[in-house]
Amino acid sequence: MSRSDDFIPRRLDKYLGEATPLTLGEVGEAWRRGRVSVVRARAGGRVGPVPQLDELVFEEDVVCLDGIAVEPRRRHAHAMLNKPRQITSTARDPGGKADLSRWLHQMPYGVFPVGRLDRPTTGLLLFTSDGDLSNAILRPDHHTRKLYWLWLNEPVAEDDPRLRALTKGVEVRGRAVWAREVTVKHRTADFTELGVVLEQGRNRQLRRMCQALNLPLVHLHRSAVGPIGLGDLPLGAWRSLRPAEVEALWESAGGRERVRARKIAALRQRASRARAAQVPHHRLEAWLSRVSVSAATL
């Protein structure tokens, strides 16, 4: 079964996650129930024993769910939402609170949120069906910039040491976190409005930084991710991303080639571990011998 000239071997569970609407937990349950089969081309087209979920799927293999061949999607969908307050950034809130389900039902099939915004935070939340793009945006070493607006319930001067501390580093739960840039956008006798750029993205990072520095945060709003801004999108509204926006987002997140290079590097490490354990993965070794990647993209 031909998929693409650039198909990279991947774990069976990841393959099924890309090729079906199942979550990873549901993939595991389907596998345990015997609903998953793989026709290995090297086995003469016969269905062999059901492989483990961490085994690799190669381009010429045929993966079946309930006897039907499935493939990762070739084309992806992308969208953006101006998230309102008090919405959980998941498809279903386990406590029954308001979540993203009403928007996901309207969006293109297969999309999921790229990261999260906590319930009180408003603003830009991206959605995609492309796990590679999502991972590239969220990886701190890809340095994708996220712009936030912070409203503080007191006047804060530009030379306030607490603002400098935001960029120098604040210890939160035993780990140093910091902002890339901090700018005072507006100040009155009663409040201050800050613009803050993050390249990290840890859970409730800005709220915890403000708490650690005794900055009285009233509201937090994300206005941009990389080159993608909310523009005039109303609160609670969503729209699909235009192709040019998707390409710009990929570029800001390091590019497709960097993601490809990282995947191949991980496969080389896997092959090396197998050799060290004296159980070489001959099929993977053969595939790796046919590909090349520039170290500069890692």
N, C-alpha and C positions, 0 to 999 in steps of 0.2 A: 504494500500500500504506500504510494508516494505522497509525502506530506509537503516537503519543501527542500530546496537545495541546502538550507542552513539548519536543518533539524538537529538539535543537540540532545543526546540521550538524557533522560531524566528518570527520577524515581517513579515507580508505578503509582504511588499515592498522589504525587504531584501531577502526573499525567491525567489521572482520573479527575482531580480537582479542576484541571483546565478544560477537560473534555465533557464534563457533566455538570448539572446544577447541584451536585452533592457537596456538602461541606466535608472537611477532612474527617470529622467524626463520623459522618454518614458513609464516607468511603471505607473507613475501617470496618463499620458494621456490615456493609455490603460484601466486603472481602471475607469476613468471618462466616457469613451465611452462604458462601460459595457462589455468589452472583457474578464474580469476576473471573475471567479466563484470558489467557494470552496465547496466541498462536506464534510460536517462535519460528522465524524463517529458517534458522540454522537447524531446526529439528524436522526439516522436510515438510513444513506446513502443518504439522500435527499439534494438537493441543496437549501440552505436557502437564505436569503437576502445577497447581496454582502457585505462582511465585510469591515470595514475601513482598510486602508493600514497599520495602526499601530497595528492591531489585530494580535494575535499570531497564527501561524500555528504549529500544532502538527504532530507527525510522522504518525498517522493514517488518517490524512486529505488528501484529494486529491485536488490539486490546478490545475485549468485549465486556459489556455489562448486560446481564440477562440474555446473553447470546447475540446481542446486537453490537456490531463494531462501532466504536466511538473514537473521535479524533479531537484534538485541541482546536479551538476556533481559529480560523485564519484572519478574520477581521474583528477588530475590537470596537467597543463603544465607550464613550467618555462623556461625562456630564459634570455640572457644577450646581451647587445649591447654596443659597444665602440662608444659613441655618438660623431659625429663631431660638429664643431662650427655652430652657427646660425641655429639650429634646435629647434623648439618648442616642449617641452616634453608632447604633447597631440596628440590624434588621428587626430584632425583637428584643424588647427589654424584659429580662426575666422577672422583674417585679411588677410588670403590667403598666409601667409609665409610658408616656408618649415617646415614640421612637421614629426611625426613618421609614417604616413600612409604607406609610401613605405615599411617600415620594418614590420609593423603589418600585411600587406597583405602576407608576407612571413612566418611569425611566426605561431605557432600552434593556432588554433581557440580559441578565448575567453580570450587571455592574455591581460593584460593592464600594463602600467608602474607603478612601485612601487615608488611613489614620483616623484620628478621632478629635472631636472638640468636646470638652466636658459640658454637662447639661446647661450651666448658666452662660456659657460662652456663645456668642453669635458669630455669624460671618461665613467665610468661604470654606466649603467642604467639597473636595473633589470626589468623583466616582469614576471607576473604570472597570472594564472586564479583563484588563491586561495586568496580570500579577507582576510581570517584569517592570512595567512602568511604575506601579505602586511601590515596589521595593526600592527602585532607584530614587524616587522622590523622598522616601522615608529614611534612607540610609544617611547618617550624619556625615560620613566621609564623602558623600556626593555634594554636600554643601548647597542644597536647594534652599533658597531663602524664603522664609515665611514672614510676612509683615503683619504686625498686630497693632491695634490701637488700644491704649490703656487709659481709663479715666480714674484719677486719684482724687480722693475726697479731701484734699488740702493743697495749698500752693507749694510747689517744689521748685527751688531755684535750679538753674542749669548747672551750677557748680556744687550742687548737693552731693556729698560723698556717697550717698545711697545710689545715686544714678551711676556714678563711676563704678561702684561695686557690681552693678548689673553686668557690666562688660568685663570686669576683672575676674569674676567668678564668685559664686555663692555656694556654700555647702548645703546641699539638700539631701537628707536621708543618707548621709555618709559619702556623697558623691558631689564633686564640683560641677556646677552647670553655669552657663553664662549666655549673654546675648551678644550678637555680632555688632549691633548698633543700637544706640538709644538717643532719641531726639525729643526735646521739648517742643511740641507742636502749638500748644496754647496754654496760657495760664491766667487765672484771675485770682481775686482775693479768696476764693472759695474752693477752686479745684484746679487740677493740672491734667492736660491731655498729652500723653506720650506716644511716640511712634517707636516700636521696638522690632528689630529684625532678629529672628532666630535661624540658626542652621541646624540646631539640635531639635528634638521634638519629644522630650520625655513627658510622661503623664503629669498633667497639671503643673508643668514646669514654671510658667510665669506666675501663677498664683502662689506657689510655694516660695519662689524667690521673693516676691513682694511681702509675703508673710514673714520670711526670715529677716527682711530689712525694715520691717515696720512701715511699709508703704501701704496706705489705706486704699486698696484697690476696690473700686465700685463696680466697674464693668470692663469686660475684656471682649474684643472683637477682632477677628482675623479678616484682613481686607485683601490679601494676595498670597499666592503660592507661586514662587518663581515668577514667570512673566504673566501669569493669569491673575487678573484682578476682578473684583465684583462689578465694577462699572456702575451702571444704573439698575442692576438686577434687584428687584424689590425683596425685602425680607420675606422669607417663606416661599420664594419662587425658585425655579430651576430652569436650566437650559442645557442643550447638548453643546459640547465643545466643537469649534470649527477645526477642520484639518490643520490649518496653519497654527492654531493654538496648541494642538497636540504635538506638532513638530517642535514648536518653541519650548514646550514643557519638557520634551525629551532632551533637547539641547541643554536646558538649564539643569537637568538632573544627571548630566554626564554623558548622555548619548547611548544608543543601542549597542554600539561596539564595546563600550566599557562593560555593559551587563553581560554580553556574550563572552568577553575575555574572563570575567570573574567566574562564570559557569564552567568554562573550560579549565581554568586553574583548579577549581574544586574537583573536577573529574580527574585531573592529573594527580592530585593528592590522594584521591580514592584509589587510583591504580597503584600508586606508590605504597600505600598501606597494605593493599592486597599482596603485592610482591613481597613486602617485608614479612607478612604472615605466611609466606610460601604457599599462597593460594591465588596465583596471578589470574587476573580477569582478562583472558585472552581477547575476548570480543571488544572490550573497552580499549585495550592496548592497540588493537588494530585500528579502531576508529580514531584514536588520538594520533596515530602515526600519519593520518591523512589530513589533519587540520593544523593550522598555524595561527598564532595570535601575537600581536606586538605587546611586549612588556610595558610599553608606555601607556597602554590603555587600562592597566590594572589600577 
